[in-house]
Each structure stands twice: as structure tokens, then as C-alpha cells.
């Protein structure tokens, strides 16, 4: 196995650093409970559709991107959601939250759910018609870790039909926009380890990663305290958990469902504490199959973020590293096509350092963060030999706008 330089800690996207293993007994299902008293829930309302509330996009003079783009950016007025139009240059601030935006997600109907001031907030695609869906408790900035674990809202994730939002608050919860009901699917697991119980109230923290394409299953992050974690699948009909591992390791770092829901792709391009390469996860059994073993077979091939094309082949950013190469955490990656027979064909002659990737829905290219550790200027990388374009936005957590207004 190629020597892998240990990373000090990898944030799970859910709640920070966690540990490499935990007893399987901690992942047992629990009975669904209502997370808050019904009287404190907002009255049931029908959320207006985006088509009725979204104003037209600003007119642009050129078309670089296939759709308008959202990202969280600290420029120019703190951490806010910004919208970049298809010209790659015209910017609009979607939010103006005094204390910034913590996380967000865009629905298939174009609405945006985000966390600010520890509230779950809903706006339309241009930041209008703002409403607070879940009013979370105020958290003192000096609060200790256990209070943050218990009270912090994060990771809103829309269901495929735009009717519900999964999020983390004391566990994995689901908010139904049609009924106003808020249901706890899986509470955080209380600490039972006597060596850690005096320090940490919880041993496992749950939050959503993504919904299955048919909306029947949630892929969740299970963050172990104080470090490490796993991915867990929850069948919404039964609340039964199914834990996913790759050769006993946490499956890190990019997870994405195939469009038909038949598999979950997990890729990792960073040499460090987790295996690099590409795995197919069977969502029915949790079993994993290495499609590209990035660590154990030379030349080593780190992979970032695959995208399935209509013919069943995939686009991906793939690197090539030999044992004699200088050790580095992240290797340059090239936009490539991976065929059904596993052959890898580079579609470009250049390579990039890739932090995160958002593929175009039509596969014509990808928006990337060209850095592993920092908010940097976003780039559009076409799936052909066209030049890479720098976009007028520095940010992270990129998502496409739903173009119902075009």
C-alpha cells in the first residue's frame, strides 16, 4: 500500500472531527419521535411554487455556464449565498444575514433552504419570500462542544420532490413543508464510554448527506465523537440503519447517487487518512466494490467526483501517481471519461488541483474549487479542449439554480 500522509483531522461536513470506529450497537434504530411540541410548529401551509415567486434572472450578454450558479462566499459582505449568472460574471447576493449563512441547499423547484442564526430558513431562487421554518435556540458563541452538538442546526438537504427538508438538530430530522410536521428519524447517540462520558455527551452525531433519487432513503453522515465517522443509510419506511464501510474504513470523501439509485459512488482524491480511488456502494446491502483502487495498485489513481452519462460511462477527475513521485496530499487531476470496461481516457490535456466539483447537468463541464483547503476563485472546466475559464466568484459549496424562470 502506498504510504499515506496522515491528515490532522477531516471535517465530516456534519459536525466536525470524529473517531475511526464505533460499536455497531450505537447504530441501532430508534422509534420515531416528534422533535418539538406540535404547538410550537408553524401552521401547515402550502409553500408557493418558485414559478409564482421568482423574478426573472438579470439579462446577460454571453453564455458560459449552462445554468446560473450558487455558492457560499465570504465576499463581499460576509458569508452569504451568492448567485452567478450564466455569463460567469454577473453576481447577485441572495442572502444578507447579519451573522452569515452556515449551510444551504437548493430544491428541484428552485427554492433555497439555509441555516442562519441557528434557524432553518426558506427563500425563493432570488432570495425573496423569506420565512423561518424552524426557529432554533440561540447559541452563545462561547458555548462548549456539548451545547453545539445538542443545539446546532446544520446540513439542510431537500427531498427529490421538494416537499421535505432533512437536517441535523439533536439528530437526523425531517421537516415536511406541506404539513409543517417535524420528525426525528435518528437522535444523536448518547455517550456510554466511561472514559469519554465526562467530556462528551454524545458518541455519534447524525445528519443528512443526500436523499436517494426516489426519495425513499436518506444517506446520512454518522460523525463519531471525538473523531472519525461512517455513512449510514436510513430506509424511511422502516427507519432501519445500514452502515457503509470500505474495507473497514470510513467511506470518504465525495458521495453521490447514480441517477437511477442503483448505487452510491464514493470517491477520494486526497492521499491521507482515507483510501483514495472510486467505489460503488450497493444501497441494498451496503457492500462496496472498488472500481479504481487508488492506493494499492500502481500507478495510484486518486479520483474526484464522478458523473454518469446517458450511455452509462462516467466523467471524473482522475490523477496518476507513481511510488517514485514526490509525496503530496493532493495530486493534479485531469477531466477524463471512464468507460463501462474501466478504461480511462483523458478528455483534456491539462490538469488541476481539485478541491470540490459540481458537474453540469448535461456533462458539458464542471465548476471546480481549485484548492483543497481554501475558498478560492471558481473555475469552469469544459469536458473538451475549450479553455478553462475563471469565474467572477470565489466560494465553495456550489449548486446549480433551477431555471424555471428562463
Secondary structure by P-SEA (a helix, b strand, c coil): cccccccccccccccccccccccccccccccccccccccccccccccccccccccccccccccccccbbbbbccccccbbbbbbccccccccccccccccccccccccccbbbbbcccccccccccccccccccccccccccccaaaaaccccccccccccccbbbbbcccbbbbbcccccccccccccccccccccccccccbbbbbccccccccccccccccccbbbbbbbbcccccbbbbbbccccccccbbbbcccccbbbbbbcccccccbbbbbbcccccbbbbcccccccccbbbbcbbbbccccccccbbbbbcccccccccccccbbbbcccbbbbbcccccccccbbbbcccccbbbbccccccccbbbbbccccccccccccccccccccccccc
